[in-house]
């Protein structure tokens, strides 16, 4: 008769080891961040991923002579090939041991760099609207040339809430679930979505699979991120409004995932987020999250960063509980 206990114990032990590696990587990322001196001499792994995606986009995404269905198939095959390559690389690097895994994971996490980029927007607002527009333009895809102070603050806060999921919680969870192969697959798909997952004439068909794949991989991380933001808000007496905003507004977003942490953050800060925004010549109409909240400003950006740090500490405490299973 098959006894599943040894297999379960082995799985629990592997999960605990990955949790310990993740804790070390989280700490290393916050201590070191993204050292410019290093990445001036060698390309960042995400940059390499971007180059590979760009190669497929240039050579496979031809509009002339191909139907939309053919381009959709090509985009899907490209994403599958990239994911398989990422999984294979992750398997190979797994033989490097725990220290290699810690360094790779720390490089792939974006906790400190996210904090630095968003904090730079708050600092730039003190110098005037033009420096702030340039600073926020570094982290968002929308047109920033005519944004007001409040719109700049909202854009920065929304980016922080969304990217704590994409840049920290999601890669961490996929590492916990599937080790370095899971981490590399997630980062490749997420990078592909950010580059070709647009609903425009060039990428609507070719990037469709990348966008849908990314949506699936982020279902759990986005909602966990929102709950962590609610937990962090509870430490400041705003847990119930954050949860209410998350549940009422979270699903009303163009993305099936991004709205959940953004809505939670709106309630946590008692400001309104989302709403209409401009992309090139198009204005996208969207629902306001926590509509009764105040206008965002530089102080709200800094408060959002404190919420994000507290949310990541709560996440680290969950990971520590997993590590104690060993």
N, C-alpha and C positions, 0 to 999 in steps of 0.2 A: 504493500500500500504506500502511495506517495505521501511523504511527510513534507509539507511546505515550510515548516518552522526554520530549518537551516537557511532556506532561500530568503525568507523574511528577515532573519537576523543579518544576513549578508547585505540585503538592501538597506536596512536601517543603519548598518555600520558605514556603508558607502555614502549614504545621505549625511551622516554625521561628519564624515571626513570632508565632504564638499562644503558643508556648513562652516567648518573651521577654516577652510581655505577662503571661503567667501568673506568671513569676518576679517581675516588678515588683509584681503584685497581691498575691502571697503576702507580699512584704516590707512592702507598705503596710498590709496587714491586721494583721500583727504589730506594726507601729509605731503604728498609730492605733486599731485595734480598732473598737468600736462607740461612737462619741462620743455621750454622752447629750444634750449640748447640741443637737446636730443633730437627733436623732430626737424631741426634745421638740416641735420646731416643724414637722417634716414626717414623714409616716408612712414607716416602713421598707418597702422593696419587698415583703418577705415578709409584712408586715402587710396590704398592699394585696392580695396574692395570697390571703391568708386571708379577707379580706372578700369577695372574689369567690367563693371556694369556699363560704363561709357562705351567700351569696345563693342559690346553686344548692341547697344543702342545705335551706334554709328553704322555697323555693318549688317545688322539683321532687321533694323526697323526702317525699311524702305517703304515709302508710301506709293511710289510709282510701280505699277505692275503687280501689286499685291492687294488682295481683298482684306477687309477688316478682320475676317475670321482667320486668314493666314497669318496676319501680324499678331493676332492674339495667341495663336499656337506658337509662333516663334518666341514671343515674350514669355510664355509659360515654360517652354523648353529651356530658354536662357536662365530663368530663375531656378529651375530644377537642377540644371548643370552647375550653377553657382552654389546652390545649397549642398549638392553632393560633394563638390570640391571642398567646401567649408567643413563638412562633416569629416571628410577624409583627413584634412589638415588637423582638425581637432583631435582625431583618433591618434594621429602620429605624434602630436605634441603632448598627448596624455602620458606618453612613456617618459617624459622629462621629469616627472615627479611633482611633488607638492609645491616646491619653490617656483618652478616654471609656471605652474598653474596660477599661483598667486600673482606673479608679475603680469602674465597675459591678461588675467581677469581685471587687475587694477588698471591696465591700459585701456581695456574695453569699457570700463565704467566711466561715467561722466559727472560724478557728483560735484567735485570741486570746480571743474571747468564750467558747469552749469551755473553754480553759485557766482563765480567770478563774472561771467558774461552778463547775468541779470543784474548783479550789483553795479556793474559798469553803467547800465542804463540809468539806474537811480542816481549815480554820481553825475552822469552827464546832464540830467535834468536840472541840476543846480547851476550848470554853465549856460543853459539856454536850450531852446527847442531844436535848433539845428544840430548841435552835437548829440543831443538825445536821439534825434531821427537817425543819425549815422550809427549810433550805438545799437539801437533796436533793429536797424536794418541788417546787422550782422547775425541776428538770431531768428528772424521771421522771414516768410516768403512773400508777405503782402507788400503793397506799395506804401512806403513810409514817407514820401516826399511832402505830404500835406497833413500828416498826423498832428493833432493837438497834444498838449501835455498829458491830458487824461487818456487819450487814445494810445499814446506811447506807453503809459503805465499799464494799461489793460493788456496791451500786446506782450509786454515783458512778463506780467503775472501769469497770463494764459500759457505762455511758452514754458515757464517754470513748472506749472502744474502738469502740463502734458508731458514734458520731457523728464520729469522725475520718474515717470513710468517708463518711457522709451529708453532713457539713458541710464537708469539705475535699477529700478525694480524688475523690469522685464528681463534684461540680460542676467541679473542675479538669479531670478527664478528659473530661467532656462538652463543656467549652469547647474543649479541644484537638481533639476530634473534629469539632465542628460550630459552633464560634465562639459568639457571643452567642445565636443561636437555640437551640443545643443547651443552653446554660446555663439559659436561661429555661424551656425545656420541662422540663428535669430538676427545677428548683426548684419549678415549679408542681405537677408530679406528686408529688414528695416531700412538699410541703406538704399536698397533697390526701390523701395516704396517712396523714399524721400527724393529720389532722382527721376524715376519714370512713372510713379503712381499718380500722375496728374490727369484730370478730366479735361484735357485739351486735345486739339486735333492730332497732334503728334503722338501723344502717349495714351489716349483713351483705350485703344485696343492693345497696344504692345505692353503697357504697364498694368493691364487689368489683373492678371494673375498675381503679380507682385503686391498690388494693393490689397487684394482679397486674402492672400496668404498672410500678409502683415496684420490684417484685421483679426484673423483667427489666432495668431500667435500672441496678440495683445489683449484678448478677451479677459483673461484672469488677471494679468498684471495691472491693467488700467483700473479695474474695480478694486483690487487690493490697494493700489495707490490712493484711490479715493477714500477708502476706509481708513487708511493710515493718516490721511490729511484730516479726516473727521476726528480720529483719535488725538492727533496733535492739537486740533482746535478745542477739544474737550479739556485739555490741560489749561486752556485760556478762557474757559467758560463759554465757548462757542460751539460745542459739540453738536447740540441739537439743531441749531440753524444750519450748520454745515451738512449734517445728514439730511435735513429736510430739503435743502437746495439740491443736493446730490440726487435724491430720489425723485424730485419734481422735475428738475431741468436736465439731469445728466443724459437722458436719452434723446434730447432735442438738439442734436449736433450733426453736422454733415458726416462726421466720423462716428462709427458705432462705439468707439472707445474713448476718444479724447474728451468728450463732454463730461464724463464722470469725474475725473479729478478736477477739471476746470470748475464745474458746478460746485463741488465740495469746497474748493478754495474761495469761491464767491461768497458762500455762506459763512465760511470761517472768518473772512475779513470784513463782512458786512458791506461789501461793495458789489456793484453789478459788473458782470463780464460778458464776453461774447457780443452779440448784436451785429449790425451790419459792418462789413469791412471791405476794403478795395483790393482787388488783385488785377494789376494792370489797368485795362480800361473797363473792367467789370466790377460792379458793386454786388457783393453777395449778401442778400438779406438773411438774417438769422435771428433767432430768439435771444432775448437778453436773459442771462442767468442771474437769479436773485435780483429781480428788477427793482425791488424797493430799496436796494442798497445805495450807498453813496458813490460819488465819482472816485475813481482811482487816482492816486498821486504817488509821488516818490516815496512818501512814508509808507504807503500801502505795499509798494514793492519790497521794502525792507522787512515789513511784517510778514509778507508772503515767504521770504527767505527763511525767517525764523520758524515758520510753520513747516516748511520743507525739511529743514534740519531736524526738527522734532519728529517728523514723520519717518525720516531715515533712522533716527535713533530707535524708534519703536520697532522698525523693521529689523534692525540689528539685534534687538532683544528677542525677537521671534527666531532669528537665525541662531542666536546663542542657545536658545532652548533646544533647537534641532541638534546643535553640536554636542549638547550634553547627553544625547542618546548613546554615544560611543562608550 
